[in-house]
Amino acid sequence: MKLSLGSITKKFHYGDQPRPGRDWLMLLSVFIIALALSVVYNLYTFSQVTRGEKIGNASVTTPTQIKLNQVKNLFDARAAERAHYTSDYRFVDPSL
């Protein structure tokens, strides 16, 4: 069996007359199949949600206490720096 570009494109060739009815029928059938698959998938997902199950494979991990302490320390450092800007740092207006 010998495959060439000409033999592959011959299968998709119209011939002497174009047939738009066939093309629209194929387009419509592909659309209906895609719509049906979408509806089935959405119904399956909806049924999982209503039963309280997880969607997908993503697992939610709880943050450890060490990471929570790091975040708390970061916010404390930012609050301390903000206090320095309002009380300790002195700014001079260069336009004066």
KARAQUI-V362245 format. One line per field, one symbol per residue. phi: phi as a letter, one per 20 degrees, with the letter a starting at -180 (. if undefined). A space follows every 50 residues. Layout:
phi=???
//
This chain:
phi=.ddcfffffffeffnecfcfffffffffffffffffffffffffffffff enefdndfdedefffffffffffffffffffffffedefdddefee
//
